[in-house]
Amino acid sequence: MLGIDRITKIARDVAREKLGENRVADVRVEPMVDWVGDEGLHVLIVLHPFAVEQLKDGEEIGSERREFRQRLLRAGEERFPFIHYATTAELAAHADSES
């Protein structure tokens, strides 16, 4: 099992390679437990708002997901990554609503 820092680096590298370095604002990874009790990884890819329109066909997203899973497996990480996406604007709005 890899450490969260190593997984985050892999996720960041893959996201920037596959989605475009200028489109990715941040990558966050946290351990989680899925609905059947197995350990997993909650991965949040934070995109700049302009990236949503550019990525709407989904081709780069699918490629990014496959590549990330493959790199994790090659590195010895077997926990499944549950990947989610949000924009910086969505996260800011969510943070404002919680205040």
C-alpha positions as a printed NumPy array, in Angstrom:
array([[  0.   ,   0.   ,   0.   ],
       [  1.446,   3.347,  -1.048],
       [  1.394,   6.462,   1.114],
       [ -1.074,   9.231,   0.305],
       [  1.732,  11.633,  -0.708],
       [  3.009,   9.164,  -3.338],
       [ -0.516,   8.481,  -4.626],
       [ -1.212,  12.216,  -4.825],
       [  1.958,  12.731,  -6.871],
       [  0.959,   9.968,  -9.275],
       [ -2.564,  11.41 ,  -9.557],
       [ -1.241,  14.935, -10.141],
       [  1.256,  13.769, -12.772],
       [ -1.363,  11.762, -14.676],
       [ -4.008,  14.503, -14.471],
       [ -1.615,  17.132, -15.798],
       [ -0.354,  14.841, -18.574],
       [ -3.784,  13.668, -19.727],
       [ -5.992,  16.7  , -19.006],
       [ -3.459,  19.474, -19.528],
       [ -1.215,  21.11 , -16.967],
       [ -2.952,  24.482, -17.314],
       [ -6.39 ,  22.923, -16.696],
       [ -5.586,  21.199, -13.383],
       [ -5.603,  23.477, -10.334],
       [ -5.139,  20.857,  -7.617],
       [ -5.356,  17.152,  -6.814],
       [ -6.492,  15.827,  -3.439],
       [ -6.4  ,  12.207,  -2.282],
       [ -7.831,  10.722,   0.899],
       [ -8.221,   7.124,   2.04 ],
       [-11.817,   5.919,   2.246],
       [-13.942,   2.847,   2.769],
       [-16.365,   1.926,  -0.008],
       [-19.962,   0.722,   0.307],
       [-18.927,  -2.902,   0.899],
       [-16.247,  -2.095,   3.462],
       [-13.196,  -2.294,   1.198],
       [-10.446,   0.302,   1.43 ],
       [-10.365,   2.735,  -1.467],
       [ -9.076,   6.141,  -2.464],
       [-11.176,   9.281,  -2.828],
       [ -9.46 ,  11.329,  -5.517],
       [-10.595,  14.878,  -6.267],
       [ -9.266,  16.513,  -9.42 ],
       [ -9.803,  20.273,  -9.154],
       [-10.081,  21.961, -12.534],
       [-10.031,  25.59 , -13.558],
       [-13.548,  26.609, -14.708],
       [-12.503,  27.125, -18.351],
       [-11.382,  23.484, -18.535],
       [-14.918,  22.099, -18.237],
       [-15.94 ,  23.213, -21.712],
       [-12.64 ,  21.994, -23.167],
       [-13.011,  18.526, -21.613],
       [-16.731,  17.99 , -22.178],
       [-16.342,  15.205, -24.767],
       [-14.908,  13.026, -21.986],
       [-12.151,  11.419, -24.038],
       [ -9.316,  12.891, -21.958],
       [-11.171,  12.08 , -18.725],
       [-11.445,   8.399, -19.678],
       [ -7.801,   8.262, -20.681],
       [ -6.775,   9.92 , -17.411],
       [ -8.777,   7.437, -15.323],
       [ -7.303,   4.388, -17.097],
       [ -3.738,   5.666, -16.9  ],
       [ -4.028,   6.551, -13.208],
       [ -5.35 ,   3.078, -12.327],
       [ -2.586,   1.41 , -14.357],
       [  0.167,   3.466, -12.699],
       [ -1.219,   2.724,  -9.248],
       [ -1.232,  -1.004,  -9.977],
       [  2.324,  -0.913, -11.373],
       [  3.441,   0.874,  -8.194],
       [  1.83 ,  -1.83 ,  -6.045],
       [ -1.288,   0.066,  -4.953],
       [ -4.39 ,  -2.107,  -5.124],
       [ -6.972,   0.211,  -3.536],
       [ -9.503,   1.351,  -6.128],
       [ -9.475,   5.092,  -6.912],
       [-12.902,   6.738,  -6.863],
       [-12.198,   9.815,  -8.975],
       [-14.35 ,  12.934,  -8.784],
       [-14.005,  16.306, -10.453],
       [-14.845,  19.815,  -9.321],
       [-13.904,  23.294, -10.427],
       [-12.218,  25.883,  -8.265],
       [-15.44 ,  27.917,  -8.472],
       [-17.556,  24.986,  -7.238],
       [-15.238,  24.411,  -4.286],
       [-15.286,  28.113,  -3.404],
       [-19.089,  28.189,  -3.554],
       [-19.268,  25.087,  -1.368],
       [-16.857,  26.613,   1.161],
       [-18.951,  29.826,   1.237],
       [-22.141,  27.861,   1.865],
       [-20.555,  26.082,   4.823],
       [-19.55 ,  29.354,   6.528]])
